Amino acid sequence: MPQLDTSTWFITIISSMITLFILFQLKISTQTFPTPPTPKILMTQKTKNPWELKWTKIYSPLSSPQQ
């Protein structure tokens, strides 16, 4: 029974891989990809809270006047 000649397998596999790599690179380089989204500038409106309209004074117990 004759043996299988495997001496050319290395160069065949390597050349196939290089060819596939080049083909995939060419295929990918011709594709156009959508541009990434740009952030939208939003104007935030500040809501007025009832406690922001009035001036309130907060007394700490230590700063209260002596009786």
N, C-alpha and C positions, 0 to 999 in steps of 0.2 A: 504494500500500500504506500503510495507516494506521500511525502510530507508536503504540507502547505507552505508555500514560499511567502514569508511575512517580512521580507527585507524592504519592500516598498510601502508597507503600511504606514510607517512613521511619516514619510514625506507626503503621502496621500492625505492623511488625517490633518496634518499641519496646513497643507495648501487649501484644503476644504474649509478649515476654520478661518484662515485669512480671507478667503474669498467671501465667506458668509459675513464676516465682520465688515468688509468693504461694502458689500451690498446693503447691509443694514444701515451703515453710516450714510450711504447715499440716499437711501429711502427716507431716513429720518431728517436729513438735511434739507430735503425738498418740501417737507411739510411746513405749513404755516400754523402757528399757534395763536390763539386769541390773546390779546393784550391783557395784562392783569388789571383788575378793577382799581380805579382811583378812589381815594376816600372822598366822600361827599362832605362838604363843609355845611354844618347845620348851625343856624343861629338859635342858641338856647335862650329861652325866655325865663326870666327869673320871676317866680311866683311870689306874691306878697302875702306873708303870713300875718295874722292879726297881731301877733306879739311883736312883729317888726315895725308896725305902724306906731305903737305906743312906746313911750319911754318908761321903763320900769326900773326901779332901784331895788336891788337885793341886799338886804342887811344880813351880815353874818352875826351870829350871837355875840362874838367878842367885840364887835365894833358898835354895839348898841349903846346909847347913852346910859350913864350910871343913874340909878334912881336913889 
